[in-house]
């Protein structure tokens, strides 16, 4: 069967992770890579044994492609996706679809006109543990869903030295148009909330803190009301001097409460033999049970395998949300950040002073 020919656009840290996944997928042929940064582009090209480009339009004109993988920084998604649609290429894009819902609508319309597929990578729809949450809900194990909660920790900018690739990424996130961790990580959660609750967003209440003095909060809480009555709560706040996963302290926790029971998923709660384990709990009137499960990865190889299946079938396969659903996650994340910004504790000047005391 003919292989699906693809090019990678965006060769930074995330792009290299995607690249390794692409090379492991049968039926997918990587034709070229592209990045504005020559060093990154050359590094990826040498790793994969393919040519590199510094301009996406030149790449699309010269290479015979079926699709592109857009793993560039979030603010570049919109122009790159519109370019791919004009060249009638399928696309798989890292979240978020775009930074603004209005841009997302234009992207969705452009791909419909081009009659090409648009897949957006939302990790929670793929990893086994969050899929189990959905399966228990759909089976009626916990009855009607009443509340969904996600509490997460992480995102410490000071983990990375000034000037390093990851530090530049974090600085850009908090001071630029990505609108901070509540948008960048939260877009995953706001897609998850719609997926698990089966509802649409009605109202957002929020509060946050700018501990580090950036333009956007590094810690915040968002309470959401859904049109079916479900209440959703997202809390994200980095813990000082905290590693990503530590014995007895989960990296994050998800809970779903229903009329007949509850589901609890604690992420990276223990470390054994060099590997992190998560805990999955089911509580009903019939009793409680708990099991330790492997810490999920992003399953990018599975996503690219599904992208190949999708292109061959002419419609999205696997667990990708529709482009419209992906844009609803963008809209929800934007509205959530707006709600938090209406209730930010302290001023940027006060936040900077507090940061100096750390």
N, C-alpha and C positions, 0 to 999 in steps of 0.2 A: 504494500500500500504506500502511496506517495507520502513523503514526509511533509510536515507543516514547517515552512521556512519562516524564520523569525529573526529579528534583530533586537538587541538590548540597547535601550537608551537610558543612560544613567549608570555610571560605573563606580560610584562611591562605595562605602561599606555595605549598604543595603543591596546595591547593584551586584556586588561580588557574591553576596549570599544567594541572590536570585540566579546568578550565572551558574554557580555550582549545581543548583537544582535543575536548571535547564539541561545541562550536559548529561544528567543522569536519566533523562526521560526518553524512552523509545518513541519514535514517531515524530520527534522534534529535531529540526536541523537549525542550529545557530549559524547565521550567515555573516553577521558583522556586529560590532559594538560601537557605541557613540557616547561621547561626553564632551562638554565644553572644556574640561580640564585635560590637557594632553597627557599628563602623567597617569591619570586614572584610566583614560581610554587605552593608552598603550599597555598598561598593566593588565587590563582585562583581555585585550587582544592577544597578548603573549600567552596568557593563561589558557585561553580557549583555542588558539591557533587560527584566528580569523582576522580579517582586516578591521581597522578602526577608522572612525570619522569624528570630526569635531563639529559637524553641522548636521542636524537631523534631516533637513530637507534634501541636502545632497545625498545622504544615505538612502532616503526613500526613492529618489529619482534613479540612482545608479544600481541598487541591488534589486534582484527579483525576490520579492517577499510576499508572504501570505499575511503576516501580522507583525506587530511590534510589542515589546514589553517596555512599558514606561515606568522606570524606577528612579526618575529624576526627583529633585526636590519638589515639594508640594505646589509651590507657586508656578512651576513650569508645566504642571499637568494640563491645564486648560489649553495653552497654545499648542502643545505637542499632540494632544488628542484631536484638536481641530485639524491639525496638519495631517494626522493619520487618516481621519475621515475623508479629507479632500483627496488623498491618494488611494482611497478605497482599500484600506488595510484593516484587518481585525486588530483589536488591541486588548492586552491584559495590563491593567494599571494598578499600581500600589495605591492603597488608601491614602488620603481621601480622594474621591473622584476629582473634585476641584476645591478651591477655598471658599467659593461663593455659590449659593444655590442657583442664582440666575445663570452663572456660567455653566453649571452642571446641566441645567435644562437645555442650554444651547448645544452642549456636547451630546446629550441623549438624542436630540432632534437631528443633529448632523450624522450620527451613526445610523439612525433609522433611514435617512435619505440615502445614505451610501449603501444601505443593506449589508452592513457589516456588524459583527458581534463586538460587544464591549463587556469585558469581565473585570470586576474589581475585587481585589484580594482582601477579604475580611476574615481574619484568622479564626475568630470564635465560631464561625460557621463550619470550620473544617476540623478543629481539634476534637479528639474523641470525648473528652470530659464535658465540654460545653454542649456537644451534640447529645450526650446522655441526658443533660438537663432537659433539652428539648424533647427527647424521646419519652422521658417520664411524664412530662407535661401533656404531650399528645396522647399518651395511653390513659390519662386520667388518674394516675397514681396519687396525686396530691389534690385532686379535685379542681375547682375553679381557682385560677391564679389570683391572688390578692396583692402581693407585693414582690418586687424584684430588687435586689440590692447588689451593688458591686463596690467594694472598698479595695483600693490599690495603693501601693507604696512604690517609690522609685523616682527616677528622673532627676537625680542630683547632678546639677551642672558641675559642681566642684569635684566630681569624680574624675574629671578629665582636665588635663593641663591646658592652660591658656594657649591658643594657637593650634591645638591639635584638631583633627578633622571632626571628632565628636564634640569638642567644646564649641567650635565654630557653628556646628549644627544646632546645639542647644541655645547659644546666644542668638542665632537667627530666629529660632523658634519663639523665644520669649520677647524679643524686641521687634520682630517683623510681622509679616502678614499671616503667619501660621497661627498666631493668637494663643500660643502657649500650650502647656501640657494638657490642659482640660479640653482643648480642641484636638491636638495631635493624637493623644491616646484615647481621649473620650469618644472620638468618632467610632471606634470599635465598639465601645460600650453602648452608645446610643443606637447603633445597629442591632446589638444584642438585645437590648430592651424591647425594641419593636418585634424582633423575631420571637422572643420568649413570651411576651405578653399578648401578642396578637392584636395590639391596639395601635392607634395613632396618637401623636403628641397633641395635648391641648394646652398645657400650661407649664412654665418653668419658674422655679424659685431658686435663688442661689446666693452664696456668700463665699468670699475667698480672701486670701492674704497674699501680699507681695513680700514675702520674707526676704528675698534676695534683691529687691529693688528693680526688677524688670518691669516692662510695660504691662505684662499680663501675669495673673496670679500663678504662683507655683504650687499653691495649695487651695483646694476649694471643695464645696459641697453643692450638689445640684439635686433638687427634689422635682420630680416630673409627674404630672397627672396625664393619664391616657384616657382616650375617649370611651374605653370600656370599663373605666373605674379602677384600673390597676394603678398602684402607686409604685414609682421607681425611684431609687436613690443611688446616686453615684458620688463617691467621695474619693478624692485623690490628694495625697499629701506626702511628699518625701520625708523620710526620717533621717536626721543628721547622722553621718558616719554609718550608714546602713548599707549592707551588701545586698545584692539581688538574690535573696534566699538565704535563710540561716536556720539552724536547728531550732525548732519550736516556734519560730516566727514566720508565718506565711508571707509570701510575696504579695498575696491578695486573697480576698475571699468573696465568693458569690453565693447568694442565698435566694431561694425562691420559696415564698410562703403561699400555701393554698388552703382551701377550706377543709381538706382531708389530710394534709401533711405538709412537710417541708423538705427541701433539698438544700444541702450545704456542700460547697466545693471550696476547699482550702488549697491554695496554689503554693507549691514548693514548701511544704511544712517541715520536712526532715531531709537529711542527707545521709545516704547509705552507700558505702563502697564507691564514693566519688560521684554518685548520681543523686539528683533531687527526686523526691517523691511527693505527690499531692495526696490529699485525703478527700474521698467522696462519701457523703453521708446521705441516707434516706431515712426520714422519720415519719411514721404514720401511727394510727391508733393500734395497729397490729404489732408495733415495736420499732426498734431502730437498728440499723446496720451500717457499718462503716468498712471501707476498704482503702488500702493504699494503692495508688495508681501511678504510672510513670509521669513525670513532668512533660507536658506536651511540648513539641516543637511547633514551628510555624507550618509544617507540612507543605512547603512550597513545591516539592516534587509532585505531590498529589494535585496541587492546583494547576501545574503546567500540564500534567497528564490529562486533566479534565479540560484544559484549554484546547489541547489537541483533539480530544473527543468532540468538543463543541464546534470547532472549525469544520471538522469532517461531517458532523450532523447538520450543520447550518443553524443551530440554536444552542443556547447555553445548556451545558450538562454539568452534573456534579452539584456542588453546594454554593456556587456563586449567587449572590443576590442579583436581581435585575438591575440595570443601570438606574432605573427610577428609584428603586429601594436604596441604592448606594447614594443617590442625591438626597434622599430623605434623611440619611444619616448625617450628611453635611449640613443640611438645614437645621437638624436638631442640635448638632454640636455648636453651630453659630448662635442659635437662640439660647443655648445653655451658657455659653461664654458671656453673652450680653446680659443675662440674668445675674451672673456672678459679678460682672463689672458694676452693676448698680449697687452692690453691697460689698465693696472691697474695704477691708479693715486697714486703717492707716493710709498715709500718703506715700508716694514714691520716695520723698525725701526722708520720711520716718523709716521707711523700709530699708533704705540704704544705710541709715544710721544703725539700725538693728543688725543688718548684715555684717557691719564692721565689728560688732561685738561677738560674732560667732567665733 
